[in-house]
């Protein structure tokens, strides 16, 4: 979450070249390196110190920046079992942006599944319903797997995180 304001565009491009163009491969490697060289306290301070930074990703505009912060924030809070309320107006911006390109980019296989939010009026796709909260279904659309108990519906097991 801190790469956007810690890595220059040149450094980001170099890291992407080293990852043979694989954005997910690049971010995973950089995150692992950063975790090995910075303490949890230092990384948390970087987030706090840059809370008002006007960072935007090179593509996607302000919606992509919002997606970055919301999705990675949920990655953290869901993994730790912490409750997090994402304001509905922000969720709606991201949910309305879910499309075939989103699924492809994040490698989310939703073939034959309809995502149906329990907490607001939103659905996506066609097929067997998968019910969950809007934030949980947004994570699924962004290629994430979640711990048990986040979904109801037959296809829920497809989206469970492997046990640690």
N, C-alpha and C positions, 0 to 999 in steps of 0.2 A: 504494500500500500504506500510505501514511501519512495519507491523508485522514481515516480513522476517528478518529484522535486529534488531528488538527490542525484539523479543521473542526467547528464547533459544529453542533448539530442545526438551528439557525436558518440558518446559512450553507449547510448541505447542502440544506435545503429551498429556499432562494433559488436556489442553483445548479440545482436540479432544475426549478424554475419557468422559469428562463432557458433551459433545454434543452427546454422544452415537454413535460416529463414523461418525456423519454428518458434513462433511467439510463445507458445505454452512451454516449450523446452527451455527457451531463454529465461522466462520469468521463474520457472522452477529452479533452474541452476542459480540464478542471481539471488533468489530468496534463500536458498540453502547456504550460499556463501555469506550472505548478510547475517543470517542467523548464527553462523559459526564465528563471525567476527564482531558482532554487536550483542550486547546483553539485551534481555527483554526490556529492562528499564530504559536503555538507550533508544531502542526502537519505539517504545511507547512515547518517549520524550520527543522523538522526531515527528510523530503524528501530532502530538499536542502543539509543538512549536510551529507547525505548518498548517494548522487547522484553517487558517484564512488564506492559504496560498491559492492563487487563481489558476492552478494547474488544469490543463485539459489534454487529453490524449491527442496524438497527431491526426487521428481520424475520428469521426463520430460526434464531434462538438460537445456541447454542454450535457446532452443526454448520456453520452458515453462516459463522461466524468462522473455523473450521478450514478450510473450503473456500476462503475468501478467501485465507488465508495459504498454503495448499498450492498452489492453482492459480496465484496470482501469483508464488510462488516458482519454480514450474515454468516459467511464462512466461519468467522471466528466465534460469534455468539452461539450458533447452532452446535458447533463442535464442542464447546464448553458447557452446553446445556443452559445457557443464560437466556432469559427472556429479553426480547428486543422488539420495540414497537417502531416500525418504519411508518412515517406519516403517509396516510392514504394518497395524498396528492402526488407524492414521489413514487409510490408503488404504481399508481395508475400510469404515470409517464413511462415507466419501464415495461409494465405489462402490455401497454398499447404498442410498444416497439417490438414485441416478440413476433417473429416471422420465420420463414424458412431459412433466411440468411443467418439469423441469430442461432437457430438450432444447428445449422451446418458449422458455423464458426466455433461453437462451443461443443460440438460433437454430441449433441443431445438427440438420442434416438427415441422419437415419440411416435413412431409408426404404429397406427391402430389404437392410439390413446387420445382421449380427450381430457385435458386438465380442467378441473372445475373447482373454483375457490369456494370455501365454506363461509368465508368472512366478508366477501364483497361480491358484487355481480360481475364475474369475469369467468370466461372459459376460453379455451384454445384447442383446436384440433378436432378430430372426429375419431370415434371408436369407443372402446371400453373406457368408462369414466375412472379417473383417478382423482380423488377428493383430498384436499388439504388446504391449509391457509394460503393466502395469496403469496406471502413471502416464501413459503416452502415450495410452492409450485413455480415461482420465479427462479428459485435455485435449480429446480429440475430443468427448466427451459435453458438455463445457463450451464447445463451439463454436470450439475452436482448430484451427489448421492448423499442421503441423509440417514441419521440413525433411525432405528425402529420407532414406531409410534407417531410418525409425522403424517402418515397417509391412511386413507381407507379406500378400498376398491381393489379389485383383483390384480391389477398390474403393479401394485405398490412394491412388491418384492424386487422388481426390476431396478428400483431407485434407492435401494438401501446401501449404505456405506458398508464396506467390508469391516468385520470386527477386528479391533486392534489386538 
